[in-house]
Amino acid sequence: MAKHQFQTEVGQLLQLMTHSLYSNKEIFIRELVSNASDAIDKLNYLKLTDETIKAALPQDWAGQVNITFDEEDKSLTIIDNGIGMNEDDLIASIGTIAKSGTKSFVEAMTGDAKKDSNLIGQFGVGFYSVFMVASHVDVISKKAGEDTGYKWSSDGTGEFELAPCIKESSGTVIYIKLKDEEAEEFASKERIKNIVGKYSNHIAYPIFLSYKEEVTETLSEEDEKAGKEAKKTIEDRNEKINEATALWMQPKSKLKDEEYNAFYKSISHDSTDPMATIHTKAEGVNEYTTLFYIPAVAPMDMYRADYEPGVKLYVKRVFITDSEKELLPTYLRFVKGIIDSEDLPLNVSREILQENRVMANIKQASVKKVLNEIKKMSKDEEKYALFIEQYNRALKEGAYQDFTNKEALLELIRFKSSKAEKMTSLKAYKEAADSEQKAIYYIVGENENVLRNSPLLEAYKKNDIEVLILDDKEIDEIITPMYGAYQEWEFKDITSAEAPKVEQTEEEKKEVEEKFEDITKKIKEILGESVSDVRVTNRLSESPSCVVKDAGDAQMAQMAQMMKAMGQAMPDTAPILEINPDHEIVTKLNGLADDSLVSDVSWVLLDQAKLSEGMEITDAVAFAQRLNRITAKAL
Ligand SMILES: Nc1ncnc2c1ncn2[C@@H]1O[C@H](COP(=O)(O)OP(=O)(O)OP(=O)(O)O)[C@@H](O)[C@H]1O
């Protein structure tokens, strides 16, 4: 019998499972039953598309799951007649972690058993959850169309054993030797029935529970009178313990929230109820049913390139694929659920799917449904805040990717604002604006606090203009300029936009510029390549200076960000330094004879403006030395 080491991450995961304090251990049955259901789905599909597989299956083959338990042996066995696994599958599926979400889960583990157990609650971890209750597990499996069966065994420590074995039919048997302290609870008819009813009632295949029952003979009246003792016999029972109807085919009116939620948990491996459920039956040109869920917490792998798609495609109840990322647009990758079409061909391939009109129609209508549901949620501010916390970023991606629904998506996004503590919408922003305002102003950076205190906001505050505070820099900086406009109002970055209206005539402006011409030239000479220009501004009131970008520079900066994201460096463009002609520092600087002081103050004007806008300065030591010299002179 060959021994194999678990992949390191699996080892870590098992360590957690075996020592888990997690209170919801019963979920291991849900996880194993949904694996069994997936395995039957896959064989069902092959039966329709692969002649050899079809020929090898008994004529009356129908997918089913069987559960048995043995109180004395303290064991539980879960059997399916699905696709099964061969040697390679067993090593790859239950020896390694292939799923990116599971990887994130393992990475998120802290080593603190209690905290990590809570993580299990937030994230289903599939097959390995069995080690919360098992001291030993055997997986005996034979893959459809192959001759040899394999037995995988492990007690959940560092290794597993794998050896060929004889197994008649394809499918998988999972024998679970329960830990002593778990045996009473889980090797129990009522408990198993209860768990299956709770989580797996509506998987599409029947689940049978086999058990032995003591039956007492019913005596006739005569026999009873004669004092005859009733005989007791042990009988085998095989009871169907779930509804076995695809939940999404049930009429909405018949389904309760608990049923929807339980089904969600069985397909998503998430232990928390979803935030929203969207069940639609479409009739007409195309006939299909969709059942979508929005998870309460964004899936862990959402921002990984190798994320798992959450939507499964069925054709007339037959499972087709769960690995097609194109069923919904990528920005909706957090949505879990099912699409079941009556019109697609069963042997639909990836290529056909991508070009198929039926699929395109379903996709388009599905996006509308999901967005409508989100819109509905947005009416309840408190509830919507929870959604925004998880998915604001996805909406932003959408507003940039999905041209057809851009307007709707822009309306759903929420923004922090210079005017309010609460987040605002573009609709509210527009409604609250002055009749002369024609643009949506925003500022982007990493730190909300720095942004709120940016000198660039001063002129906007003075003119009572609201500015959106975008502090998800990684995405906001690239995406916001791409939005274009919302109801004809363009998005304008205040670091490159003209300052808003001020009470100043052209003549007055010119006069100020002339008055400060020499000093601006001088500062520019001193600062050299660190600035692209120096000029007086009317956008400041409190601060002596600020740095801004040229409108053209903004595009360059965006390019630089994109290049950076692709791993290529591009030099940053030098900012424009603007000085406040009404500020004491600037007025005193104008005409100051002490050249070394002018130089120190010029650098300080630049560096402190950068710092107040959350930028880095090139030489912090020199900055401190200059401040010290200026302070010494002032004392
Ligand atoms: N009863 C089974 N029959 C066939 N394959 C199985 C069975 N149980 C598990 N597997 C295989 O092992 C893999 C890992 O199972 P695990 O439960 O850990 O992950 P999973 O979350 O179920 O993955 P998925 O989301 O694809 O179902 C499955 O994806 C499947 O390929």
The ligand as an SDF file (V2000), in Angstrom:
LIG
                    3D

 31 33  0  0  0  0  0  0  0  0999 V2000
  -18.1230   11.6060   -3.9020 N   0  0  0  0  0  0  0  0  0  0  0  0
  -17.2810   12.0800   -4.8090 C   0  0  0  0  0  0  0  0  0  0  0  0
  -17.2510   11.6140   -6.0640 N   0  0  0  0  0  0  0  0  0  0  0  0
  -16.4030   12.0820   -7.0060 C   0  0  0  0  0  0  0  0  0  0  0  0
  -15.5240   13.0660   -6.7670 N   0  0  0  0  0  0  0  0  0  0  0  0
  -15.4780   13.5840   -5.5240 C   0  0  0  0  0  0  0  0  0  0  0  0
  -16.3440   13.1300   -4.4830 C   0  0  0  0  0  0  0  0  0  0  0  0
  -16.0450   13.8430   -3.3690 N   0  0  0  0  0  0  0  0  0  0  0  0
  -15.0690   14.7080   -3.7090 C   0  0  0  0  0  0  0  0  0  0  0  0
  -14.7170   14.5640   -4.9920 N   0  0  0  0  0  0  0  0  0  0  0  0
  -13.6950   15.3080   -5.7340 C   0  0  0  0  0  0  0  0  0  0  0  0
  -12.8690   15.9520   -4.8150 O   0  0  0  0  0  0  0  0  0  0  0  0
  -12.8610   17.3690   -5.0340 C   0  0  0  0  0  0  0  0  0  0  0  0
  -12.6210   18.1080   -3.7570 C   0  0  0  0  0  0  0  0  0  0  0  0
  -13.7360   17.9830   -2.9440 O   0  0  0  0  0  0  0  0  0  0  0  0
  -13.9880   19.0610   -1.8540 P   0  0  0  0  0  0  0  0  0  0  0  0
  -15.2580   18.7600   -1.1840 O   0  0  0  0  0  0  0  0  0  0  0  0
  -12.8010   19.1740   -0.9630 O   0  0  0  0  0  0  0  0  0  0  0  0
  -14.0630   20.3740   -2.6990 O   0  0  0  0  0  0  0  0  0  0  0  0
  -15.3850   21.0020   -3.2500 P   0  0  0  0  0  0  0  0  0  0  0  0
  -15.4980   22.2530   -2.5240 O   0  0  0  0  0  0  0  0  0  0  0  0
  -16.4890   20.0300   -3.1140 O   0  0  0  0  0  0  0  0  0  0  0  0
  -15.1580   21.2980   -4.7540 O   0  0  0  0  0  0  0  0  0  0  0  0
  -16.4160   21.6110   -5.6710 P   0  0  0  0  0  0  0  0  0  0  0  0
  -16.8440   22.9990   -5.3290 O   0  0  0  0  0  0  0  0  0  0  0  0
  -15.9190   21.4640   -7.0810 O   0  0  0  0  0  0  0  0  0  0  0  0
  -17.4610   20.6040   -5.3120 O   0  0  0  0  0  0  0  0  0  0  0  0
  -14.1930   17.6430   -5.7160 C   0  0  0  0  0  0  0  0  0  0  0  0
  -14.1500   18.8280   -6.4740 O   0  0  0  0  0  0  0  0  0  0  0  0
  -14.3390   16.3930   -6.5900 C   0  0  0  0  0  0  0  0  0  0  0  0
  -13.5720   16.5180   -7.7760 O   0  0  0  0  0  0  0  0  0  0  0  0
  1  2  1  0
  2  3  1  0
  2  7  2  0
  3  4  2  0
  4  5  1  0
  5  6  2  0
  6  7  1  0
  6 10  1  0
  7  8  1  0
  8  9  2  0
  9 10  1  0
 10 11  1  0
 11 12  1  0
 11 30  1  0
 12 13  1  0
 13 14  1  0
 13 28  1  0
 14 15  1  0
 15 16  1  0
 16 17  2  0
 16 18  1  0
 16 19  1  0
 19 20  1  0
 20 21  2  0
 20 22  1  0
 20 23  1  0
 23 24  1  0
 24 25  2  0
 24 26  1  0
 24 27  1  0
 28 29  1  0
 28 30  1  0
 30 31  1  0
M  END
$$$$
